[in-house]
Amino acid sequence: MANAGGGEEVRNKQVIFRDYVTGFPKESDMYVTTSTINLRAPEGSNSVLVKNLYLSCDPVMRVRMARVSVGGFSSFTPGSPLTGLGVAKVLDSGHPDFKPGDLVWGVTGWEEYSLLSGIESLRKIQHTDVPLSYYIGLLAAAGAVGQLVGQFAKLLGCYVVGSAGSKEKVDLLKNKLGFDDAFNYKEENDLDAALKRYFPEGIDIYFENVGGKTLDAVLINMRVHGRIAVCGMISQYNLDETEGVKNLTCLIYKRIHMQGFTVRDYYHLYPKFLETVMPYIREGKVVYVEDKAEGLESAPTALVGLFSGRNVGKQVVVVARE
Amino acid sequence: MANAGGGEEVRNKQVIFRDYVTGFPKESDMYVTTSTINLRAPEGSNSVLVKNLYLSCDPVMRVRMARVSVGGFSSFTPGSPLTGLGVAKVLDSGHPDFKPGDLVWGVTGWEEYSLLSGIESLRKIQHTDVPLSYYIGLLAAAGAVGQLVGQFAKLLGCYVVGSAGSKEKVDLLKNKLGFDDAFNYKEENDLDAALKRYFPEGIDIYFENVGGKTLDAVLINMRVHGRIAVCGMISQYNLDETEGVKNLTCLIYKRIHMQGFTVRDYYHLYPKFLETVMPYIREGKVVYVEDKAEGLESAPTALVGLFSGRNVGKQVVVVARE
């Protein structure tokens, strides 16, 4: 096909956000459709036309599915494709920093091809000797961070115990990722007792990405002057009313430091991060587990699966391999 | 009277802890009785015999009334006098650091005279040009801290709004202590709305000594990179089950720093604190409001009153004036 602008018009499969979500997201909150797209960046614009290769499924996308989003995350637009982190290949570019053939990562659409006009988040991929999908996971410091936190903590000399939701994941943490120990929180009736079993002398550092009952059990097992890095609370995102955390007085008795953070405050450290982590990857000192869903059609299932813990490792959607 | 040891035996009024407490403490959890005491420190001991002048009523004493105390605070002993911070005068001493006539502050008994054997906490009072009772309040960094935090914040250039439980207290904060504003939280049906009224652009720093619903309302009104110093949660100490705090995901979105602390970690800074605060007191730049209950008999009522907010300012019991 050709159109007036001279570009090639092709079919473009898309994952469309149907409507705002309350409670757990369902596959039917999205649908897959096919439109067409011109593979040229419009004349005179500084847009970039990309072919999407890998898309990232992230818990924070649930926040963007709400009518009223929070924390500076914008809500998705009903009737439009979802957006999120992706790895893509530039097909055409009106922007001087990008040229056809460049591999990039950043915010893109849940579709085969995207015309990106806001490209502040787009970065060129320099090192292609690691899997490209790592750029929306390990190398984007986005998604499935627990496995990495544990490995980095081991490299720093910590005693590391992981909490995961299945036997398979527990085995993975212990046998493949080198955690000192791990347990299946779904099989523990008494999380407090479980933590006392693994940390008889208490917990110095807790990396929080669960919230709710887990945080409550951790608080009573923290040591004096313990530290809690608060990165996420996935157990709370789908609840109409979040669970109350009851043991916050522990913050006083134990003089605990709790610090919330998001990756956005630390992008200036990205070069240093790459410099640190690339050798670890190449030397096999850090292992990164991915769960790859094949094809854009599988994207809604993959995203929804995050919230039941169906994925093992970072959930990625493979749109195309090159 | 005289006894074998040669010392004078006198009547000693005492406030006895009756039994462990659940829920709100009541006056009947304590009783006043009279025993006798020898006014000499036993020969060969390094104990100190003191006449108590002022006793401090502190929220943390509720924690010590529980059978199972927490956070390193020991439970009171049923049948024995309560203990807490006090100002006292040394009558006799087996310890080389103290001699009769010395004025001291530290942990003492809720009674007219105490024989103190554990004297690690005892400090000599050097400056007597400020009210002696300040040594168990302002100068012990103990009790009624909100009024001081607000004044120190003002001295550092902050915009300060206080939350208090009566019109009288609100007036005090605004008119006597120099807060920029203050409100009566008992008259606000919607704490969130109240905070938005006083902080339309959000809160940078919250000094937490309330907990529960107040903390929840504050969390949604904190600014990005805000800080919460967690000193106490008085609203929670008497509850069988503490209120759940529901808005902790704000820690992430707003990258909030929450830090629990107790004065015990900072005793090494006490000389510097005195050096800073003494001139403020002498120049009238810091005002300290006390609520003085007269006589040991009034002590149970004074202590219990803390938890209904009956006191205005630091609650002190005057046992004797010299």
HADDOCK unambig.tbl for C-alpha pairs under 7 A between the chains (distance, minus, plus):
assign (segid A and resid 71 and name CA) (segid B and resid 253 and name CA) 4.45 0.50 0.50
assign (segid A and resid 71 and name CA) (segid B and resid 254 and name CA) 6.56 0.50 0.50
assign (segid A and resid 230 and name CA) (segid B and resid 252 and name CA) 6.20 0.50 0.50
assign (segid A and resid 231 and name CA) (segid B and resid 252 and name CA) 6.13 0.50 0.50
assign (segid A and resid 232 and name CA) (segid B and resid 252 and name CA) 6.56 0.50 0.50
assign (segid A and resid 233 and name CA) (segid B and resid 249 and name CA) 6.64 0.50 0.50
assign (segid A and resid 242 and name CA) (segid B and resid 246 and name CA) 5.60 0.50 0.50
assign (segid A and resid 243 and name CA) (segid B and resid 246 and name CA) 5.95 0.50 0.50
assign (segid A and resid 244 and name CA) (segid B and resid 244 and name CA) 3.51 0.50 0.50
assign (segid A and resid 244 and name CA) (segid B and resid 245 and name CA) 4.55 0.50 0.50
assign (segid A and resid 244 and name CA) (segid B and resid 246 and name CA) 4.47 0.50 0.50
assign (segid A and resid 245 and name CA) (segid B and resid 244 and name CA) 4.53 0.50 0.50
assign (segid A and resid 245 and name CA) (segid B and resid 245 and name CA) 4.94 0.50 0.50
assign (segid A and resid 245 and name CA) (segid B and resid 246 and name CA) 6.46 0.50 0.50
assign (segid A and resid 246 and name CA) (segid B and resid 242 and name CA) 5.59 0.50 0.50
assign (segid A and resid 246 and name CA) (segid B and resid 243 and name CA) 5.94 0.50 0.50
assign (segid A and resid 246 and name CA) (segid B and resid 244 and name CA) 4.46 0.50 0.50
assign (segid A and resid 246 and name CA) (segid B and resid 245 and name CA) 6.45 0.50 0.50
assign (segid A and resid 249 and name CA) (segid B and resid 233 and name CA) 6.64 0.50 0.50
assign (segid A and resid 251 and name CA) (segid B and resid 260 and name CA) 4.75 0.50 0.50
assign (segid A and resid 252 and name CA) (segid B and resid 230 and name CA) 6.20 0.50 0.50
assign (segid A and resid 252 and name CA) (segid B and resid 231 and name CA) 6.11 0.50 0.50
assign (segid A and resid 252 and name CA) (segid B and resid 232 and name CA) 6.54 0.50 0.50
assign (segid A and resid 252 and name CA) (segid B and resid 260 and name CA) 4.34 0.50 0.50
assign (segid A and resid 252 and name CA) (segid B and resid 261 and name CA) 5.37 0.50 0.50
assign (segid A and resid 252 and name CA) (segid B and resid 262 and name CA) 6.58 0.50 0.50
assign (segid A and resid 253 and name CA) (segid B and resid 71 and name CA) 4.44 0.50 0.50
assign (segid A and resid 254 and name CA) (segid B and resid 71 and name CA) 6.55 0.50 0.50
assign (segid A and resid 255 and name CA) (segid B and resid 259 and name CA) 6.66 0.50 0.50
assign (segid A and resid 255 and name CA) (segid B and resid 260 and name CA) 4.15 0.50 0.50
assign (segid A and resid 255 and name CA) (segid B and resid 261 and name CA) 4.57 0.50 0.50
assign (segid A and resid 255 and name CA) (segid B and resid 262 and name CA) 6.85 0.50 0.50
assign (segid A and resid 256 and name CA) (segid B and resid 259 and name CA) 5.86 0.50 0.50
assign (segid A and resid 256 and name CA) (segid B and resid 260 and name CA) 5.17 0.50 0.50
assign (segid A and resid 257 and name CA) (segid B and resid 258 and name CA) 5.89 0.50 0.50
assign (segid A and resid 257 and name CA) (segid B and resid 259 and name CA) 4.51 0.50 0.50
assign (segid A and resid 257 and name CA) (segid B and resid 260 and name CA) 6.39 0.50 0.50
assign (segid A and resid 258 and name CA) (segid B and resid 257 and name CA) 5.90 0.50 0.50
assign (segid A and resid 258 and name CA) (segid B and resid 258 and name CA) 4.95 0.50 0.50
assign (segid A and resid 258 and name CA) (segid B and resid 259 and name CA) 6.19 0.50 0.50
assign (segid A and resid 259 and name CA) (segid B and resid 255 and name CA) 6.65 0.50 0.50
assign (segid A and resid 259 and name CA) (segid B and resid 256 and name CA) 5.84 0.50 0.50
assign (segid A and resid 259 and name CA) (segid B and resid 257 and name CA) 4.51 0.50 0.50
assign (segid A and resid 259 and name CA) (segid B and resid 258 and name CA) 6.18 0.50 0.50
assign (segid A and resid 260 and name CA) (segid B and resid 251 and name CA) 4.76 0.50 0.50
assign (segid A and resid 260 and name CA) (segid B and resid 252 and name CA) 4.34 0.50 0.50
assign (segid A and resid 260 and name CA) (segid B and resid 255 and name CA) 4.17 0.50 0.50
assign (segid A and resid 260 and name CA) (segid B and resid 256 and name CA) 5.17 0.50 0.50
assign (segid A and resid 260 and name CA) (segid B and resid 257 and name CA) 6.39 0.50 0.50
assign (segid A and resid 261 and name CA) (segid B and resid 252 and name CA) 5.38 0.50 0.50
assign (segid A and resid 261 and name CA) (segid B and resid 255 and name CA) 4.57 0.50 0.50
assign (segid A and resid 262 and name CA) (segid B and resid 252 and name CA) 6.61 0.50 0.50
assign (segid A and resid 262 and name CA) (segid B and resid 255 and name CA) 6.86 0.50 0.50
